[in-house]
Amino acid sequence: MSSGAAVPFWRAAGMTYISYSNICANLLRNCLKEPFKSEALAREKVHFSVSKWVDGKPQKPTVRSDTPEA
């Protein structure tokens, strides 16, 4: 095989597949017309809880809501 084997363009650009797919998803969401655009943006929100552990026991969890950067 040659050393110039075909690689995905996102890899050749120094990106990970996750970052590439996030960029593509954001572009697609921004191209949608209403009401589909607002529905897709609402599904983009992320909610999670964080618990600190002290002496092997979880403390009270805190709920966080983060939205991806625009």
N, CA, C and O atoms as a Tripos MOL2 file, in Angstrom:
@<TRIPOS>MOLECULE
protein
  280   279    70     0     0
PROTEIN
NO_CHARGES

@<TRIPOS>ATOM
      1 N           0.8320   -1.1850    0.0000 N.3       1 MET1
      2 CA          0.0000    0.0000    0.0000 C.3       1 MET1
      3 C           0.8750    1.2470    0.0000 C.2       1 MET1
      4 O           2.0130    1.2380    0.4690 O.2       1 MET1
      5 N           0.3220    2.2850   -0.5260 N.am      2 SER2
      6 CA          1.0810    3.5350   -0.5460 C.3       2 SER2
      7 C           0.8440    4.3110    0.7410 C.2       2 SER2
      8 O          -0.1490    4.0960    1.4360 O.2       2 SER2
      9 N           1.7600    5.2070    1.0470 N.am      3 SER3
     10 CA          1.6210    6.0020    2.2700 C.3       3 SER3
     11 C           0.5490    7.0730    2.1200 C.2       3 SER3
     12 O           0.1260    7.6570    3.1170 O.2       3 SER3
     13 N           0.0990    7.3440    0.8940 N.am      4 GLY4
     14 CA         -0.9320    8.3510    0.6490 C.3       4 GLY4
     15 C          -2.3130    7.7280    0.5670 C.2       4 GLY4
     16 O          -3.1350    8.1550   -0.2440 O.2       4 GLY4
     17 N          -2.5830    6.7220    1.3950 N.am      5 ALA5
     18 CA         -3.8770    6.0500    1.3710 C.3       5 ALA5
     19 C          -4.9920    7.0460    1.6560 C.2       5 ALA5
     20 O          -4.8050    8.0340    2.3670 O.2       5 ALA5
     21 N          -6.1330    6.7670    1.0930 N.am      6 ALA6
     22 CA         -7.2740    7.6630    1.2510 C.3       6 ALA6
     23 C          -7.7090    7.7120    2.7140 C.2       6 ALA6
     24 O          -7.8930    6.6800    3.3580 O.2       6 ALA6
     25 N          -7.8690    8.9280    3.2200 N.am      7 VAL7
     26 CA         -8.3780    9.1330    4.5760 C.3       7 VAL7
     27 C          -9.5790   10.0510    4.4730 C.2       7 VAL7
     28 O          -9.6580   10.8640    3.5520 O.2       7 VAL7
     29 N         -10.5100    9.9380    5.3980 N.am      8 PRO8
     30 CA        -11.6540   10.8460    5.3690 C.3       8 PRO8
     31 C         -11.1760   12.2970    5.4490 C.2       8 PRO8
     32 O         -10.1930   12.6010    6.1230 O.2       8 PRO8
     33 N         -11.8840   13.1830    4.7540 N.am      9 PHE9
     34 CA        -11.4440   14.5780    4.7170 C.3       9 PHE9
     35 C         -11.4850   15.2380    6.0790 C.2       9 PHE9
     36 O         -10.6960   16.1460    6.3440 O.2       9 PHE9
     37 N         -12.4050   14.7970    6.9720 N.am     10 TRP10
     38 CA        -12.4460   15.3920    8.3110 C.3      10 TRP10
     39 C         -11.1930   15.0240    9.0960 C.2      10 TRP10
     40 O         -10.7100   15.8120    9.9090 O.2      10 TRP10
     41 N         -10.6660   13.8150    8.8500 N.am     11 ARG11
     42 CA         -9.4420   13.3860    9.5220 C.3      11 ARG11
     43 C          -8.2420   14.1420    8.9520 C.2      11 ARG11
     44 O          -7.3400   14.5400    9.6900 O.2      11 ARG11
     45 N          -8.2400   14.3360    7.6240 N.am     12 ALA12
     46 CA         -7.1520   15.0660    6.9820 C.3      12 ALA12
     47 C          -7.1220   16.5260    7.4440 C.2      12 ALA12
     48 O          -6.0650   17.1570    7.4610 O.2      12 ALA12
     49 N          -8.2990   17.0590    7.8200 N.am     13 ALA13
     50 CA         -8.3740   18.4390    8.3030 C.3      13 ALA13
     51 C          -8.0080   18.5480    9.7770 C.2      13 ALA13
     52 O          -7.9980   19.6470   10.3310 O.2      13 ALA13
     53 N          -7.7050   17.4090   10.4230 N.am     14 GLY14
     54 CA         -7.3120   17.4290   11.8300 C.3      14 GLY14
     55 C          -8.4910   17.4520   12.7770 C.2      14 GLY14
     56 O          -8.3440   17.8500   13.9320 O.2      14 GLY14
     57 N          -9.6690   17.0300   12.3110 N.am     15 MET15
     58 CA        -10.8710   17.0280   13.1450 C.3      15 MET15
     59 C         -11.1700   15.6100   13.6180 C.2      15 MET15
     60 O         -10.6910   14.6340   13.0400 O.2      15 MET15
     61 N         -11.9690   15.5120   14.6760 N.am     16 THR16
     62 CA        -12.4940   14.2110   15.0770 C.3      16 THR16
     63 C         -13.8420   14.0340   14.3980 C.2      16 THR16
     64 O         -14.4430   14.9990   13.9260 O.2      16 THR16
     65 N         -14.3070   12.8030   14.3530 N.am     17 TYR17
     66 CA        -15.6040   12.5620   13.7260 C.3      17 TYR17
     67 C         -16.7230   13.2560   14.4990 C.2      17 TYR17
     68 O         -17.6830   13.7390   13.8980 O.2      17 TYR17
     69 N         -16.6070   13.3080   15.8150 N.am     18 ILE18
     70 CA        -17.6310   13.9620   16.6360 C.3      18 ILE18
     71 C         -17.7170   15.4470   16.3120 C.2      18 ILE18
     72 O         -18.8150   15.9810   16.1560 O.2      18 ILE18
     73 N         -16.5750   16.1220   16.2080 N.am     19 SER19
     74 CA        -16.6110   17.5490   15.8880 C.3      19 SER19
     75 C         -17.1580   17.7720   14.4790 C.2      19 SER19
     76 O         -17.9130   18.7170   14.2520 O.2      19 SER19
     77 N         -16.7850   16.9120   13.5340 N.am     20 TYR20
     78 CA        -17.3150   17.0060   12.1690 C.3      20 TYR20
     79 C         -18.8280   16.8190   12.1630 C.2      20 TYR20
     80 O         -19.5390   17.5940   11.5230 O.2      20 TYR20
     81 N         -19.3290   15.8120   12.8600 N.am     21 SER21
     82 CA        -20.7670   15.5540   12.8560 C.3      21 SER21
     83 C         -21.5280   16.6610   13.5830 C.2      21 SER21
     84 O         -22.6580   16.9680   13.2030 O.2      21 SER21
     85 N         -20.9420   17.2680   14.6150 N.am     22 ASN22
     86 CA        -21.5900   18.3990   15.2880 C.3      22 ASN22
     87 C         -21.7100   19.6040   14.3650 C.2      22 ASN22
     88 O         -22.7390   20.2800   14.3630 O.2      22 ASN22
     89 N         -20.6790   19.8780   13.5870 N.am     23 ILE23
     90 CA        -20.7270   20.9870   12.6290 C.3      23 ILE23
     91 C         -21.8100   20.7280   11.5770 C.2      23 ILE23
     92 O         -22.5850   21.6230   11.2400 O.2      23 ILE23
     93 N         -21.8550   19.5010   11.0650 N.am     24 CYS24
     94 CA        -22.8760   19.1620   10.0660 C.3      24 CYS24
     95 C         -24.2780   19.2770   10.6380 C.2      24 CYS24
     96 O         -25.1810   19.7670    9.9590 O.2      24 CYS24
     97 N         -24.4760   18.8360   11.8700 N.am     25 ALA25
     98 CA        -25.7950   18.9100   12.4990 C.3      25 ALA25
     99 C         -26.2240   20.3610   12.7000 C.2      25 ALA25
    100 O         -27.3850   20.7000   12.4700 O.2      25 ALA25
    101 N         -25.2940   21.2250   13.1270 N.am     26 ASN26
    102 CA        -25.6180   22.6360   13.3010 C.3      26 ASN26
    103 C         -25.9720   23.2880   11.9770 C.2      26 ASN26
    104 O         -26.9070   24.0860   11.9170 O.2      26 ASN26
    105 N         -25.2470   22.9680   10.9160 N.am     27 LEU27
    106 CA        -25.5590   23.5140    9.5930 C.3      27 LEU27
    107 C         -26.9500   23.0750    9.1390 C.2      27 LEU27
    108 O         -27.7160   23.8810    8.6120 O.2      27 LEU27
    109 N         -27.2700   21.8140    9.3410 N.am     28 LEU28
    110 CA        -28.5750   21.3060    8.9470 C.3      28 LEU28
    111 C         -29.6910   21.9690    9.7430 C.2      28 LEU28
    112 O         -30.7060   22.3590    9.1650 O.2      28 LEU28
    113 N         -29.5250   22.1060   11.0530 N.am     29 ARG29
    114 CA        -30.5570   22.7590   11.8720 C.3      29 ARG29
    115 C         -30.7950   24.1980   11.4300 C.2      29 ARG29
    116 O         -31.9330   24.6680   11.4230 O.2      29 ARG29
    117 N         -29.7200   24.9020   11.0610 N.am     30 ASN30
    118 CA        -29.8570   26.2920   10.6420 C.3      30 ASN30
    119 C         -30.4990   26.4340    9.2740 C.2      30 ASN30
    120 O         -30.9970   27.5110    8.9460 O.2      30 ASN30
    121 N         -30.5030   25.3830    8.4670 N.am     31 CYS31
    122 CA        -31.1120   25.4320    7.1340 C.3      31 CYS31
    123 C         -32.6040   25.1160    7.1640 C.2      31 CYS31
    124 O         -33.2990   25.3630    6.1790 O.2      31 CYS31
    125 N         -33.1030   24.5840    8.2530 N.am     32 LEU32
    126 CA        -34.5130   24.2120    8.3290 C.3      32 LEU32
    127 C         -35.4060   25.4450    8.3780 C.2      32 LEU32
    128 O         -35.0030   26.5050    8.8550 O.2      32 LEU32
    129 N         -36.6390   25.2840    7.8690 N.am     33 LYS33
    130 CA        -37.6380   26.3450    7.9460 C.3      33 LYS33
    131 C         -38.4650   26.1330    9.1990 C.2      33 LYS33
    132 O         -38.5190   25.0310    9.7450 O.2      33 LYS33
    133 N         -39.1120   27.2070    9.6510 N.am     34 GLU34
    134 CA        -40.0060   27.0980   10.8040 C.3      34 GLU34
    135 C         -41.2150   26.2790   10.4160 C.2      34 GLU34
    136 O         -41.6240   26.3670    9.2580 O.2      34 GLU34
    137 N         -41.8130   25.5020   11.2680 N.am     35 PRO35
    138 CA        -41.5830   25.3040   12.6960 C.3      35 PRO35
    139 C         -40.5360   24.2260   12.9830 C.2      35 PRO35
    140 O         -40.2200   23.9610   14.1430 O.2      35 PRO35
    141 N         -40.0000   23.6060   11.9310 N.am     36 PHE36
    142 CA        -39.0510   22.5020   12.1170 C.3      36 PHE36
    143 C         -37.7430   22.9650   12.7590 C.2      36 PHE36
    144 O         -37.1210   22.2290   13.5250 O.2      36 PHE36
    145 N         -37.3390   24.1870   12.4390 N.am     37 LYS37
    146 CA        -36.0890   24.7090   12.9870 C.3      37 LYS37
    147 C         -36.1680   24.8460   14.5060 C.2      37 LYS37
    148 O         -35.2610   24.4120   15.2150 O.2      37 LYS37
    149 N         -37.2440   25.4440   15.0070 N.am     38 SER38
    150 CA        -37.3750   25.6280   16.4580 C.3      38 SER38
    151 C         -37.5140   24.2870   17.1770 C.2      38 SER38
    152 O         -37.0290   24.1360   18.2980 O.2      38 SER38
    153 N         -38.1730   23.3120   16.5430 N.am     39 GLU39
    154 CA        -38.2910   21.9760   17.1470 C.3      39 GLU39
    155 C         -36.9260   21.3030   17.2330 C.2      39 GLU39
    156 O         -36.6010   20.6840   18.2460 O.2      39 GLU39
    157 N         -36.1350   21.4190   16.1840 N.am     40 ALA40
    158 CA        -34.8020   20.8040   16.1760 C.3      40 ALA40
    159 C         -33.8860   21.4800   17.1890 C.2      40 ALA40
    160 O         -33.1080   20.8050   17.8620 O.2      40 ALA40
    161 N         -33.9670   22.7980   17.3070 N.am     41 LEU41
    162 CA        -33.1430   23.5130   18.2780 C.3      41 LEU41
    163 C         -33.5350   23.1670   19.7060 C.2      41 LEU41
    164 O         -32.6840   23.1380   20.5950 O.2      41 LEU41
    165 N         -34.8310   22.9020   19.9330 N.am     42 ALA42
    166 CA        -35.2780   22.5240   21.2780 C.3      42 ALA42
    167 C         -34.7290   21.1470   21.6700 C.2      42 ALA42
    168 O         -34.4330   20.9180   22.8420 O.2      42 ALA42
    169 N         -34.5890   20.2350   20.7110 N.am     43 ARG43
    170 CA        -34.0470   18.8980   20.9950 C.3      43 ARG43
    171 C         -32.5450   18.9260   21.2280 C.2      43 ARG43
    172 O         -31.9740   17.9530   21.7210 O.2      43 ARG43
    173 N         -31.9090   20.0220   20.8790 N.am     44 GLU44
    174 CA        -30.4640   20.1410   20.9960 C.3      44 GLU44
    175 C         -30.0100   20.3620   22.4410 C.2      44 GLU44
    176 O         -28.8390   20.1480   22.7530 O.2      44 GLU44
    177 N         -30.9020   20.7800   23.3130 N.am     45 LYS45
    178 CA        -30.5400   21.0840   24.6970 C.3      45 LYS45
    179 C         -30.1290   19.8190   25.4480 C.2      45 LYS45
    180 O         -30.6540   18.7330   25.2030 O.2      45 LYS45
    181 N         -29.1890   19.9850   26.3560 N.am     46 VAL46
    182 CA        -28.6570   18.8610   27.1160 C.3      46 VAL46
    183 C         -28.8790   19.1170   28.6060 C.2      46 VAL46
    184 O         -28.5670   20.1970   29.1080 O.2      46 VAL46
    185 N         -29.4170   18.1260   29.3080 N.am     47 HIS47
    186 CA        -29.6310   18.2250   30.7450 C.3      47 HIS47
    187 C         -28.9160   17.0510   31.4100 C.2      47 HIS47
    188 O         -29.0090   15.9180   30.9390 O.2      47 HIS47
    189 N         -28.2070   17.3210   32.4970 N.am     48 PHE48
    190 CA        -27.5170   16.2560   33.2060 C.3      48 PHE48
    191 C         -27.3620   16.6570   34.6700 C.2      48 PHE48
    192 O         -27.4980   17.8270   35.0270 O.2      48 PHE48
    193 N         -27.0760   15.6660   35.5030 N.am     49 SER49
    194 CA        -26.8610   15.9560   36.9180 C.3      49 SER49
    195 C         -25.4320   15.5750   37.2940 C.2      49 SER49
    196 O         -24.8380   14.6550   36.7310 O.2      49 SER49
    197 N         -24.8980   16.3240   38.2740 N.am     50 VAL50
    198 CA        -23.5340   16.1130   38.7390 C.3      50 VAL50
    199 C         -23.5740   15.8670   40.2420 C.2      50 VAL50
    200 O         -24.1840   16.6330   40.9890 O.2      50 VAL50
    201 N         -22.9230   14.7950   40.6800 N.am     51 SER51
    202 CA        -22.8480   14.4820   42.1100 C.3      51 SER51
    203 C         -21.3880   14.4020   42.5240 C.2      51 SER51
    204 O         -20.5780   13.7610   41.8540 O.2      51 SER51
    205 N         -21.0600   15.0490   43.6190 N.am     52 LYS52
    206 CA        -19.7180   14.8940   44.1880 C.3      52 LYS52
    207 C         -19.7680   13.7370   45.1660 C.2      52 LYS52
    208 O         -20.7770   13.5140   45.8370 O.2      52 LYS52
    209 N         -18.6710   13.0050   45.2380 N.am     53 TRP53
    210 CA        -18.5760   11.8740   46.1420 C.3      53 TRP53
    211 C         -17.6110   12.2170   47.2630 C.2      53 TRP53
    212 O         -16.4950   12.6730   47.0170 O.2      53 TRP53
    213 N         -18.0560   11.9930   48.5090 N.am     54 VAL54
    214 CA        -17.2310   12.2330   49.6810 C.3      54 VAL54
    215 C         -17.2760   10.9770   50.5450 C.2      54 VAL54
    216 O         -18.3540   10.5030   50.9050 O.2      54 VAL54
    217 N         -16.1110   10.4470   50.8730 N.am     55 ASP55
    218 CA        -16.0030    9.2330   51.6940 C.3      55 ASP55
    219 C         -16.8120    8.0720   51.1180 C.2      55 ASP55
    220 O         -17.4170    7.3020   51.8640 O.2      55 ASP55
    221 N         -16.8200    7.9470   49.7850 N.am     56 GLY56
    222 CA        -17.4980    6.8370   49.1300 C.3      56 GLY56
    223 C         -19.0040    6.9780   49.0420 C.2      56 GLY56
    224 O         -19.6850    6.0240   48.6660 O.2      56 GLY56
    225 N         -19.5500    8.1520   49.3810 N.am     57 LYS57
    226 CA        -20.9960    8.3540   49.3190 C.3      57 LYS57
    227 C         -21.3060    9.5760   48.4510 C.2      57 LYS57
    228 O         -20.6380   10.6050   48.5530 O.2      57 LYS57
    229 N         -22.3330    9.4500   47.5890 N.am     58 PRO58
    230 CA        -22.6740   10.5970   46.7380 C.3      58 PRO58
    231 C         -23.3590   11.6980   47.5400 C.2      58 PRO58
    232 O         -24.1810   11.4270   48.4160 O.2      58 PRO58
    233 N         -23.0150   12.9190   47.2340 N.am     59 GLN59
    234 CA        -23.6790   14.0700   47.8420 C.3      59 GLN59
    235 C         -24.9190   14.4020   47.0110 C.2      59 GLN59
    236 O         -25.1960   13.7370   46.0130 O.2      59 GLN59
    237 N         -25.6530   15.4140   47.4180 N.am     60 LYS60
    238 CA        -26.8620   15.7980   46.6940 C.3      60 LYS60
    239 C         -26.5020   16.2250   45.2620 C.2      60 LYS60
    240 O         -25.6380   17.0820   45.0770 O.2      60 LYS60
    241 N         -27.1550   15.6390   44.2510 N.am     61 PRO61
    242 CA        -26.8220   15.9930   42.8690 C.3      61 PRO61
    243 C         -27.3490   17.3840   42.5090 C.2      61 PRO61
    244 O         -28.3730   17.8330   43.0230 O.2      61 PRO61
    245 N         -26.6290   18.0430   41.6230 N.am     62 THR62
    246 CA        -27.0830   19.3170   41.0830 C.3      62 THR62
    247 C         -27.4090   19.1030   39.6090 C.2      62 THR62
    248 O         -26.6440   18.4730   38.8790 O.2      62 THR62
    249 N         -28.5500   19.6320   39.1800 N.am     63 VAL63
    250 CA        -28.9820   19.5000   37.8000 C.3      63 VAL63
    251 C         -28.4300   20.6550   36.9890 C.2      63 VAL63
    252 O         -28.5410   21.8150   37.3850 O.2      63 VAL63
    253 N         -27.8360   20.3300   35.8520 N.am     64 ARG64
    254 CA        -27.2510   21.3490   34.9800 C.3      64 ARG64
    255 C         -27.9390   21.2710   33.6330 C.2      64 ARG64
    256 O         -28.3640   20.2000   33.2000 O.2      64 ARG64
    257 N         -28.0420   22.3910   32.9870 N.am     65 SER65
    258 CA        -28.5630   22.4540   31.6190 C.3      65 SER65
    259 C         -27.5710   23.2460   30.7940 C.2      65 SER65
    260 O         -27.3430   24.4300   31.0430 O.2      65 SER65
    261 N         -26.9980   22.6010   29.8330 N.am     66 ASP66
    262 CA        -26.0570   23.2660   28.9400 C.3      66 ASP66
    263 C         -26.5810   23.1700   27.5230 C.2      66 ASP66
    264 O         -27.1260   22.1410   27.1240 O.2      66 ASP66
    265 N         -26.4210   24.2290   26.7700 N.am     67 THR67
    266 CA        -26.7670   24.2040   25.3720 C.3      67 THR67
    267 C         -25.4920   24.4240   24.5710 C.2      67 THR67
    268 O         -24.6230   25.1940   24.9790 O.2      67 THR67
    269 N         -25.3820   23.7540   23.4440 N.am     68 PRO68
    270 CA        -24.1760   23.9190   22.6230 C.3      68 PRO68
    271 C         -24.0010   25.3670   22.1900 C.2      68 PRO68
    272 O         -24.9630   26.1260   22.0690 O.2      68 PRO68
    273 N         -22.7490   25.7220   21.9630 N.am     69 GLU69
    274 CA        -22.4530   27.0900   21.5500 C.3      69 GLU69
    275 C         -22.9370   27.3190   20.1310 C.2      69 GLU69
    276 O         -22.9300   26.4080   19.3030 O.2      69 GLU69
    277 N         -23.3550   28.5380   19.8630 N.am     70 ALA70
    278 CA        -23.8490   28.8720   18.5330 C.3      70 ALA70
    279 C         -22.7220   29.1250   17.5650 C.2      70 ALA70
    280 O         -22.9670   29.4210   16.3950 O.2      70 ALA70
@<TRIPOS>BOND
     1     1     2 1
     2     2     3 1
     3     3     4 2
     4     3     5 am
     5     5     6 1
     6     6     7 1
     7     7     8 2
     8     7     9 am
     9     9    10 1
    10    10    11 1
    11    11    12 2
    12    11    13 am
    13    13    14 1
    14    14    15 1
    15    15    16 2
    16    15    17 am
    17    17    18 1
    18    18    19 1
    19    19    20 2
    20    19    21 am
    21    21    22 1
    22    22    23 1
    23    23    24 2
    24    23    25 am
    25    25    26 1
    26    26    27 1
    27    27    28 2
    28    27    29 am
    29    29    30 1
    30    30    31 1
    31    31    32 2
    32    31    33 am
    33    33    34 1
    34    34    35 1
    35    35    36 2
    36    35    37 am
    37    37    38 1
    38    38    39 1
    39    39    40 2
    40    39    41 am
    41    41    42 1
    42    42    43 1
    43    43    44 2
    44    43    45 am
    45    45    46 1
    46    46    47 1
    47    47    48 2
    48    47    49 am
    49    49    50 1
    50    50    51 1
    51    51    52 2
    52    51    53 am
    53    53    54 1
    54    54    55 1
    55    55    56 2
    56    55    57 am
    57    57    58 1
    58    58    59 1
    59    59    60 2
    60    59    61 am
    61    61    62 1
    62    62    63 1
    63    63    64 2
    64    63    65 am
    65    65    66 1
    66    66    67 1
    67    67    68 2
    68    67    69 am
    69    69    70 1
    70    70    71 1
    71    71    72 2
    72    71    73 am
    73    73    74 1
    74    74    75 1
    75    75    76 2
    76    75    77 am
    77    77    78 1
    78    78    79 1
    79    79    80 2
    80    79    81 am
    81    81    82 1
    82    82    83 1
    83    83    84 2
    84    83    85 am
    85    85    86 1
    86    86    87 1
    87    87    88 2
    88    87    89 am
    89    89    90 1
    90    90    91 1
    91    91    92 2
    92    91    93 am
    93    93    94 1
    94    94    95 1
    95    95    96 2
    96    95    97 am
    97    97    98 1
    98    98    99 1
    99    99   100 2
   100    99   101 am
   101   101   102 1
   102   102   103 1
   103   103   104 2
   104   103   105 am
   105   105   106 1
   106   106   107 1
   107   107   108 2
   108   107   109 am
   109   109   110 1
   110   110   111 1
   111   111   112 2
   112   111   113 am
   113   113   114 1
   114   114   115 1
   115   115   116 2
   116   115   117 am
   117   117   118 1
   118   118   119 1
   119   119   120 2
   120   119   121 am
   121   121   122 1
   122   122   123 1
   123   123   124 2
   124   123   125 am
   125   125   126 1
   126   126   127 1
   127   127   128 2
   128   127   129 am
   129   129   130 1
   130   130   131 1
   131   131   132 2
   132   131   133 am
   133   133   134 1
   134   134   135 1
   135   135   136 2
   136   135   137 am
   137   137   138 1
   138   138   139 1
   139   139   140 2
   140   139   141 am
   141   141   142 1
   142   142   143 1
   143   143   144 2
   144   143   145 am
   145   145   146 1
   146   146   147 1
   147   147   148 2
   148   147   149 am
   149   149   150 1
   150   150   151 1
   151   151   152 2
   152   151   153 am
   153   153   154 1
   154   154   155 1
   155   155   156 2
   156   155   157 am
   157   157   158 1
   158   158   159 1
   159   159   160 2
   160   159   161 am
   161   161   162 1
   162   162   163 1
   163   163   164 2
   164   163   165 am
   165   165   166 1
   166   166   167 1
   167   167   168 2
   168   167   169 am
   169   169   170 1
   170   170   171 1
   171   171   172 2
   172   171   173 am
   173   173   174 1
   174   174   175 1
   175   175   176 2
   176   175   177 am
   177   177   178 1
   178   178   179 1
   179   179   180 2
   180   179   181 am
   181   181   182 1
   182   182   183 1
   183   183   184 2
   184   183   185 am
   185   185   186 1
   186   186   187 1
   187   187   188 2
   188   187   189 am
   189   189   190 1
   190   190   191 1
   191   191   192 2
   192   191   193 am
   193   193   194 1
   194   194   195 1
   195   195   196 2
   196   195   197 am
   197   197   198 1
   198   198   199 1
   199   199   200 2
   200   199   201 am
   201   201   202 1
   202   202   203 1
   203   203   204 2
   204   203   205 am
   205   205   206 1
   206   206   207 1
   207   207   208 2
   208   207   209 am
   209   209   210 1
   210   210   211 1
   211   211   212 2
   212   211   213 am
   213   213   214 1
   214   214   215 1
   215   215   216 2
   216   215   217 am
   217   217   218 1
   218   218   219 1
   219   219   220 2
   220   219   221 am
   221   221   222 1
   222   222   223 1
   223   223   224 2
   224   223   225 am
   225   225   226 1
   226   226   227 1
   227   227   228 2
   228   227   229 am
   229   229   230 1
   230   230   231 1
   231   231   232 2
   232   231   233 am
   233   233   234 1
   234   234   235 1
   235   235   236 2
   236   235   237 am
   237   237   238 1
   238   238   239 1
   239   239   240 2
   240   239   241 am
   241   241   242 1
   242   242   243 1
   243   243   244 2
   244   243   245 am
   245   245   246 1
   246   246   247 1
   247   247   248 2
   248   247   249 am
   249   249   250 1
   250   250   251 1
   251   251   252 2
   252   251   253 am
   253   253   254 1
   254   254   255 1
   255   255   256 2
   256   255   257 am
   257   257   258 1
   258   258   259 1
   259   259   260 2
   260   259   261 am
   261   261   262 1
   262   262   263 1
   263   263   264 2
   264   263   265 am
   265   265   266 1
   266   266   267 1
   267   267   268 2
   268   267   269 am
   269   269   270 1
   270   270   271 1
   271   271   272 2
   272   271   273 am
   273   273   274 1
   274   274   275 1
   275   275   276 2
   276   275   277 am
   277   277   278 1
   278   278   279 1
   279   279   280 2
@<TRIPOS>SUBSTRUCTURE
     1 MET1         2 RESIDUE 1 A MET
     2 SER2         6 RESIDUE 1 A SER
     3 SER3        10 RESIDUE 1 A SER
     4 GLY4        14 RESIDUE 1 A GLY
     5 ALA5        18 RESIDUE 1 A ALA
     6 ALA6        22 RESIDUE 1 A ALA
     7 VAL7        26 RESIDUE 1 A VAL
     8 PRO8        30 RESIDUE 1 A PRO
     9 PHE9        34 RESIDUE 1 A PHE
    10 TRP10       38 RESIDUE 1 A TRP
    11 ARG11       42 RESIDUE 1 A ARG
    12 ALA12       46 RESIDUE 1 A ALA
    13 ALA13       50 RESIDUE 1 A ALA
    14 GLY14       54 RESIDUE 1 A GLY
    15 MET15       58 RESIDUE 1 A MET
    16 THR16       62 RESIDUE 1 A THR
    17 TYR17       66 RESIDUE 1 A TYR
    18 ILE18       70 RESIDUE 1 A ILE
    19 SER19       74 RESIDUE 1 A SER
    20 TYR20       78 RESIDUE 1 A TYR
    21 SER21       82 RESIDUE 1 A SER
    22 ASN22       86 RESIDUE 1 A ASN
    23 ILE23       90 RESIDUE 1 A ILE
    24 CYS24       94 RESIDUE 1 A CYS
    25 ALA25       98 RESIDUE 1 A ALA
    26 ASN26      102 RESIDUE 1 A ASN
    27 LEU27      106 RESIDUE 1 A LEU
    28 LEU28      110 RESIDUE 1 A LEU
    29 ARG29      114 RESIDUE 1 A ARG
    30 ASN30      118 RESIDUE 1 A ASN
    31 CYS31      122 RESIDUE 1 A CYS
    32 LEU32      126 RESIDUE 1 A LEU
    33 LYS33      130 RESIDUE 1 A LYS
    34 GLU34      134 RESIDUE 1 A GLU
    35 PRO35      138 RESIDUE 1 A PRO
    36 PHE36      142 RESIDUE 1 A PHE
    37 LYS37      146 RESIDUE 1 A LYS
    38 SER38      150 RESIDUE 1 A SER
    39 GLU39      154 RESIDUE 1 A GLU
    40 ALA40      158 RESIDUE 1 A ALA
    41 LEU41      162 RESIDUE 1 A LEU
    42 ALA42      166 RESIDUE 1 A ALA
    43 ARG43      170 RESIDUE 1 A ARG
    44 GLU44      174 RESIDUE 1 A GLU
    45 LYS45      178 RESIDUE 1 A LYS
    46 VAL46      182 RESIDUE 1 A VAL
    47 HIS47      186 RESIDUE 1 A HIS
    48 PHE48      190 RESIDUE 1 A PHE
    49 SER49      194 RESIDUE 1 A SER
    50 VAL50      198 RESIDUE 1 A VAL
    51 SER51      202 RESIDUE 1 A SER
    52 LYS52      206 RESIDUE 1 A LYS
    53 TRP53      210 RESIDUE 1 A TRP
    54 VAL54      214 RESIDUE 1 A VAL
    55 ASP55      218 RESIDUE 1 A ASP
    56 GLY56      222 RESIDUE 1 A GLY
    57 LYS57      226 RESIDUE 1 A LYS
    58 PRO58      230 RESIDUE 1 A PRO
    59 GLN59      234 RESIDUE 1 A GLN
    60 LYS60      238 RESIDUE 1 A LYS
    61 PRO61      242 RESIDUE 1 A PRO
    62 THR62      246 RESIDUE 1 A THR
    63 VAL63      250 RESIDUE 1 A VAL
    64 ARG64      254 RESIDUE 1 A ARG
    65 SER65      258 RESIDUE 1 A SER
    66 ASP66      262 RESIDUE 1 A ASP
    67 THR67      266 RESIDUE 1 A THR
    68 PRO68      270 RESIDUE 1 A PRO
    69 GLU69      274 RESIDUE 1 A GLU
    70 ALA70      278 RESIDUE 1 A ALA
